Amino acid sequence: MFGWLAARRRKKIIASAFPPEWEETLRQNVLFYPLLHDSERLRLREMIQIFIAEKKWEGCGGLLLTDEMRVTIAAMACRLILYLPHNYYENVETILVYPSELALPERKIGFFETVMEPVEPSGPISGQAFEQGPLILVWEAIEQGLRTPGSGYNVVYHEFAHKLDMQDGRTDGTPPLSGSEASDWISAFSREYSRLLSEVQKGKDTFLDEYGATDEVEFFAVATEHFFDQPRETKRHAPQLYRLLKQYYRQDPARQKTDGKGKT
């Protein structure tokens, strides 16, 4: 019953014309948008309409949240799931957007918790995804990614990759996969993560942002940023990693970047 009602509501949402100012935002802020096929652009626009309508959006810290911000965020989030089976990130109910980096309050230890390790102090963040709770984004960080396309930095890709990782109920750097895909993913991803970790520990310059060496969870999010924002470089520097992400996301952005065509 719920699925039928949701489908009916979504059909009504996409029956409305896509606002021309939203289209202008896509062409100004979302550089991959013109590279898509016509059918892909239509699909993305419909996904954006549904995504914006179904999420609760809040501007925080004095930020006046605009349609430009919503459309820009929605386009990048929906790019990740353009060819994935999905329900519009059903594990994201609320998106909080702050104007600039913020420090979250330090988490207090519960009465019945045993502290095995020191609690790390909270530092400034540009985004954060919670298993239970809202997704936080900083508009200043998003704008930084818009100003430096091809840098491998994109906070929207990063945080929504975390939400994909969380969809199977575990936050472990492995998104939901079938049996054979999971086996290939775990072995190959482990090798790539170990390689980055070793290079960082030795003080070597790395192609992937060294933040990806934090743990497997951050490695998947960082790898997703590079896959979509630096596809050709990722394919050249980390071909096995690129292969896994291409298989998972069902997209080949390196070819898209090269010849302006969409999915192959």
Sequence and secondary structure as in RCSB ss.txt:
>XXXX:A:sequence
MFGWLAARRRKKIIASAFPPEWEETLRQNVLFYPLLHDSERLRLREMIQIFIAEKKWEGCGGLLLTDEMRVTIAA
MACRLILYLPHNYYENVETILVYPSELALPERKIGFFETVMEPVEPSGPISGQAFEQGPLILVWEAIEQGLRTPG
SGYNVVYHEFAHKLDMQDGRTDGTPPLSGSEASDWISAFSREYSRLLSEVQKGKDTFLDEYGATDEVEFFAVATE
HFFDQPRETKRHAPQLYRLLKQYYRQDPARQKTDGKGKT
>XXXX:A:secstr
 HHHHHHHHHHHHHHS   HHHHHHHHHH TTGGGS HHHHHHHHHHHHHHHHHSEEEE TT    HHHHHHHHH
HHHHHTTTS  SS TT  EEEEESS EE       TT    S      EESEEE SSS EEEEHHHHHHHHHSTT
SS  HHHHHHHHHHHGGGS  SS  S  HHHHHHHHHHHHHHHHHHHHHHHTT   SS GGGGS HHHHHHHHHH
HHHHSHHHHHHH HHHHHHHHHHHT  HHHHHHHS    
